């Protein structure tokens, strides 16, 4: 079984990991660029998860 997914891009201008603390905030902008990938489920004897994306 294969599933095709797409996610929008973003630019994090300020905040980084500080946004994990409720006392801090960040500034993020969404982009029109997207990442596309196809996930395929297959049996594995080792239980390994393998991710392949032609964009990287």
C-alpha positions as a Markdown table, in Angstrom:
| # | Residue | x | y | z |
|---|---|---|---|---|
| 1 | Unk | 0.0 | 0.0 | 0.0 |
| 2 | Unk | 1.4 | 3.4 | -0.9 |
| 3 | Unk | 0.3 | 6.9 | 0.3 |
| 4 | Unk | 1.3 | 10.1 | -1.4 |
| 5 | Unk | 1.6 | 13.1 | 0.8 |
| 6 | Unk | 2.5 | 16.8 | 0.5 |
| 7 | Unk | 3.3 | 19.4 | 3.1 |
| 8 | Unk | 3.8 | 23.2 | 2.8 |
| 9 | Unk | 7.2 | 24.8 | 3.4 |
| 10 | Unk | 7.9 | 27.3 | 6.2 |
| 11 | Unk | 10.5 | 29.7 | 7.3 |
| 12 | Unk | 11.2 | 30.1 | 11.0 |
| 13 | Unk | 12.6 | 33.6 | 11.4 |
| 14 | Unk | 12.7 | 33.7 | 15.2 |
| 15 | Unk | 12.1 | 31.5 | 18.1 |
| 16 | Unk | 13.7 | 28.1 | 17.3 |
| 17 | Unk | 13.4 | 25.7 | 20.2 |
| 18 | Unk | 12.5 | 28.5 | 22.6 |
| 19 | Unk | 8.9 | 28.1 | 21.5 |
| 20 | Unk | 8.7 | 24.8 | 23.4 |
| 21 | Unk | 8.6 | 27.0 | 26.6 |
| 22 | Unk | 5.2 | 28.8 | 26.9 |
| 23 | Unk | 7.0 | 32.0 | 28.0 |
| 24 | Unk | 8.5 | 32.5 | 24.5 |
| 25 | Unk | 7.0 | 32.9 | 21.0 |
| 26 | Unk | 8.3 | 32.5 | 17.5 |
| 27 | Unk | 7.8 | 34.1 | 14.0 |
| 28 | Unk | 7.0 | 31.7 | 11.2 |
| 29 | Unk | 6.0 | 32.4 | 7.5 |
| 30 | Unk | 4.4 | 29.8 | 5.3 |
| 31 | Unk | 5.7 | 29.3 | 1.7 |
| 32 | Unk | 4.1 | 28.2 | -1.5 |
| 33 | Unk | 7.0 | 25.7 | -1.9 |
| 34 | Unk | 5.9 | 22.1 | -0.9 |
| 35 | Unk | 7.6 | 18.8 | -0.2 |
| 36 | Unk | 6.1 | 15.7 | -1.8 |
| 37 | Unk | 6.8 | 12.1 | -0.8 |
| 38 | Unk | 5.3 | 8.7 | -1.2 |
| 39 | Unk | 5.1 | 6.3 | 1.8 |
| 40 | Unk | 5.1 | 2.6 | 1.1 |
| 41 | Unk | 4.3 | 0.1 | 3.8 |
| 42 | Unk | 6.2 | -3.2 | 3.6 |
| 43 | Unk | 7.1 | -6.0 | 5.9 |
| 44 | Unk | 10.5 | -5.9 | 7.6 |
| 45 | Unk | 12.1 | -8.7 | 9.6 |
| 46 | Unk | 14.2 | -6.1 | 11.6 |
| 47 | Unk | 11.3 | -3.7 | 12.2 |
| 48 | Unk | 13.4 | -0.9 | 10.5 |
| 49 | Unk | 11.7 | 2.2 | 9.2 |
| 50 | Unk | 13.2 | 3.4 | 5.9 |
| 51 | Unk | 12.4 | 6.8 | 4.4 |
| 52 | Unk | 13.2 | 7.6 | 0.8 |
| 53 | Unk | 12.5 | 11.0 | -0.7 |
| 54 | Unk | 13.8 | 12.0 | -4.2 |
| 55 | Unk | 13.9 | 15.7 | -3.1 |
| 56 | Unk | 16.9 | 15.1 | -0.7 |
